[in-house]
Amino acid sequence: MRIESDPLTCENCGDLDHGDVETVPEVPKLDPESYAVEGEGTDVYVCRGCGSVLGVR
């Protein structure tokens, strides 16, 4: 999937245009067991309407 060109769908809001997606930069990566921050942050794509995470770069 390419966030720049593929159709997007939000569980809460339905089909989205690319203008309905917000990029949250430099979100910390967490170890799922210890919750320790690992490495560099990454971009996360969220729905502007409800804030649900749509994808991670």
GIDANOR-V66202 format. One record per residue. N is the residue number from 1. RES is the residue in three letters. SS is DSSP state (alpha for helix, beta for strand, coil for the rest). Layout:
n = (N:N)
res = (RES:RES)
ss = (SS:SS)
//
This chain:
n = (1:2:3:4:5:6:7:8:9:10:11:12:13:14:15:16:17:18:19:20:21:22:23:24:25:26:27:28:29:30:31:32:33:34:35:36:37:38:39:40:41:42:43:44:45:46:47:48:49:50:51:52:53:54:55:56:57)
res = (MET:ARG:ILE:GLU:SER:ASP:PRO:LEU:THR:CYS:GLU:ASN:CYS:GLY:ASP:LEU:ASP:HIS:GLY:ASP:VAL:GLU:THR:VAL:PRO:GLU:VAL:PRO:LYS:LEU:ASP:PRO:GLU:SER:TYR:ALA:VAL:GLU:GLY:GLU:GLY:THR:ASP:VAL:TYR:VAL:CYS:ARG:GLY:CYS:GLY:SER:VAL:LEU:GLY:VAL:ARG)
ss = (coil:coil:coil:coil:coil:coil:coil:beta:beta:beta:coil:coil:coil:beta:beta:beta:coil:alpha:alpha:alpha:beta:beta:beta:beta:beta:beta:beta:beta:beta:beta:coil:coil:coil:coil:coil:coil:beta:beta:beta:beta:beta:beta:beta:beta:beta:beta:beta:coil:coil:coil:coil:coil:beta:beta:beta:beta:coil)
//
